[in-house]
Amino acid sequence: MEELEATLRDARRKKRREAILLSLVGAVFVAAGVFLLFVVKSPWMGAMSICFGLMGNLAGLVELRGRTTLTTDIMLTVSCFLFALTGVLMIVSGVLAPDSWGWRGGRAGIIGGGLALAFFGPGTVILVIVTVRRHRARSRR
């Protein structure tokens, strides 16, 4: 029994470490986005970096909370939406400002943005549906 408790304690500690690391990486992306936005004057790349970083921060906070509540469901949905928004920004920047992608050109933004939007756009819709259903089921109890 002690071995099981030790294993569970280690798993919780690892999950907490990973959530903190995810939040820190998100903060680095937000800082890099602000730098790109205001210092380098690259609005597309800055906005994408900020959205990506905020998504990481929110996902890290959800992991830290651990249990499923309406707040964590909303935070996870917003995080997924921000990633989908990042995909939209990548597509728009690939079309309108292909030079912002450097030597890769606008195709890299369009392809990467399309993949992000294809995965996280429907993911956002699914999370909204799951959150609404879960909240309705809890309110009926």
N, C-alpha and C positions, 0 to 999 in steps of 0.2 A: 504494500500500500504506500509506503514511503517513497518507493521508486516512482510510482505513478504521480504522486504529488510533486516530486522533484522534476519530472518530465514536463508536467503541466506548468510549473513555475518557470522553467527554462523557456518553454514555448511562449508564454506571456511576455517574458523579458525580451525575447527575440522579436516578437511582434511589435512591442513598444519601441525597440531600437530602430526597427525598419520604418515605423511611422515617423519617428523623429527625423531620421535621415531623409525620408521623402519630403517632409516639411522644409528641411534645410536646403535640399536641392531645389525645391520650388522657390524658396526665397532667393537663391542665387540666380535663378532664371528671371525672376521679377527684377532684381537689381540689374542684371545684364540687359533686360528689356528697357528699363529706364535709361540706362547708359546709351543704348542704341538709339533710343527715341530722341534724347535731348543733346547728347554729345556728338554722336556719329551722324545724326540727322537721317536715320533710316527708319521712317515711320512704320513700314510694313513689318520689317523684321523685329522692331521693338514691340509692336503690338502683339505679334505672334508669341514672342518670348514672354511677355507679361501674361497673356492668356494661359500659356503652357505652365508657367510658374504658379499662377493662382490655382490651376487645376491640381497641381502637385500639393500645394498647401492644403487645399480642402480635402483631398484624398488622405493626406497624412493626419489631419484632424479627425476624420471619420474613423481611421484605424485606431487612433489614440482613445477615442470614446469607447470603442469595442462593442457595445450593445446596439441593437437596432431600435432606434426611436424615430419619431417623425422628423426630428432635427437632423439626425444622421442621414435619413433617407433624402431629405431636401438638400443637404450638403453634397451628397453623392450625385444627385441629379444635376445640381448646379455645376459640379466638377465635370461631369460628362458633357454637359452643354458647352462649357468653356472649351473643352477639347474639340467639339464639333465646330465651335466658332473659330478656333484656331485653324481648322481645316478650310473653312470658308475664306478666312483671311489669306491663307496660303494660295488658294485658287485665284482669288481676286488679285493678289500681288503678282502671281505668275502671269496673269493676263495684262494687268495695267502697268506693272513696273518690273518687267523681266530682268532688268539690270540689277535689281536688288538681290537677286540670287547669285550674283557673281558669274563665274565661268560656267556654272551649271545651266544658266538661263532659266527662263520662265517655266519650261517643261518640268523641272524638278519641283517647283512649287505647286504646279497643277497636279502632278502625280501624287506627291505627298499629301497635299490637301484633299484630293479626291479619296485617298485611302482613309485618312482621318475622318472625313465626313461620312464615308460609307460605313465605317464601324461605329462611330460615336453619335451620329445623327439618329439612326434607329435605336441605338442604345439609350439615348436620352428619352425618346418616346416610350420605350419599354419601361424605363425607370419611373417615368411619370405615372404610367398605368399601374405599375406595381405599388407605388407609394399611395396612390388614391385608393386602390383596393384594400391595401393593408390598413390604411387609416379608417376607412369605412367599416371594416371588419372589427377593428378595435372599438370604434364608437358604438357599435351595436351591442357589445358585451355589457 
